[in-house]
């Protein structure tokens, strides 16, 4: 694709913060077309300040932000609106607008005082609605939407604004797992298919690790580490920043205190994985040998377990019964 | 679905009918009804004759053209102006309880009038001939609201968020209210009565000259709303979203304040404080039209505002009697139960807001 991975937004020695408080300093970051970047860091380290600064709401202390070929602070609000669109955590004050009305507001930077949509505008809206699968919701009022639906509507609105850059502040907060994954998939698809440069401030480490092309990791020394997620895992940066307790980042699992006996687990596939999961949660060590032996069998999508303990053999049909039997 | 978007207008067929036909007809009918009611009964035939010719008996002609028409026109201007003000303030401050006077405009005006009327006993009693609606009172009220407004403007240029502006406006309201109390404390009964009568509101005291001035100011304030449709719609998503969609918040906030002060300021100056209309009408309109789009809300608020003001005025006339009740009391007396009924029916005002 032409123009893929060209730089859309770049910061030069950017120092941000408030009058007497430097929040982050000496940032030299690049946001490229077609890239999904997750902005991560502890609470209060400056994610919002950074988003505010690169969206032009707040002036930097020093250094500058370039959007395309323009310097952000010399652009007027309409020019910025045509380049950068936002999805924020704040909710609209009204519930009385329809989904269509909200989405069409994305065209405001291109419309005159009477906010009349031209047919070209309507086509753009239509495309976004189809892309994000909102056709059925189009004439629903805002107050009837679920949090996840509302978030999709706000993303559609941002998409209709047609900026090359999309900045999102915690788009998956307050959502359940299904919606979280769906939203992240959607954003990833927009980055790839529409060639957008997308920056997401988020706390969802697990999703970010799997979806982001890059992480901007705010360390606790007012710097931002800019790298691909895997490198940040392996070099321990993520551990340093978040100081995880009980979560093993390299395996992506919660760590358990292992104090129980050794268990020899035989089997494969999902049955093996989830049995292991349950046993580890109970504190057993799983290995190739042990005084207890468990065999996982799968027959026509039904699982059963054979437990050998002290010479006794027992067959069970659920993991719960299996755990009881071991005790 | 293609059809849905391609033909999508901001007005549904039903709303188009209400806005384009039903409301204008209601306004015209109520205007005629309003003029026909009064302590002197004038037959409709004579009424129409005196509206379009001058061949009718002079006392009826005079009653209609000197008293009833000016009052009806004033009611129309007041209803339209205050409703639009209320709408602007509710959207700007994202607060369903906001009204035309949250910026301290009416408290400023009342302070001006209080200084004029009540300082009589301090400076010397020269103001006893003052009537509500006379130019001296109008100028005092205008100066009062203008001075409060200047301070609010200066604050609004300095501060970034509208919530602080709302609080500052309310603080000014309390301060001027306290000043007025102090003035009342040092005044004699006659002066206090004069001032009280001003606070009752009066839409029947204006002559054609004053109405012309008020008409021009209100027209100006209403016309400004044409350029405020887009920013106010965008503000429904919150200030940060509005800014991200290319709306200059600072500039538009000042335009909104100017428009509101032209409308609410001139109305308060000429007619005294008139409560409730500004706060209630936008809610009624949202319930009728089921939208928050200001392209619909602006014209609809103007129509509904006029209708309610004309009705309130007719009730205040106490048809069949010689008494006229204070209009400021009637607007609240009739309006409050109505809004409570709407809230009970809708259960949750936030949904329709």
Interface residues (C-beta under 8 A of the other chain):
Chain A: X55 X57 X76 X77 X78 X80 X81 X82 X84 X85 X86 X88 X90 X91 X92 X93 X94 X95 X96 X97 X98 X100 X101 X102 X105 X106 X108 X109 X111 X112 X113 X114 X115 X117 X119 X122 X125 X126 X129 X130 X135 X138 X139 X141 X143 X161
Chain B: X1 X2 X4 X5 X6 X8 X10 X94 X226 X227 X229 X230 X233 X234 X236 X237 X238 X240 X241 X243 X244 X245 X246 X247 X248 X286 X290 X291 X292 X293 X295 X350 X351 X352 X353
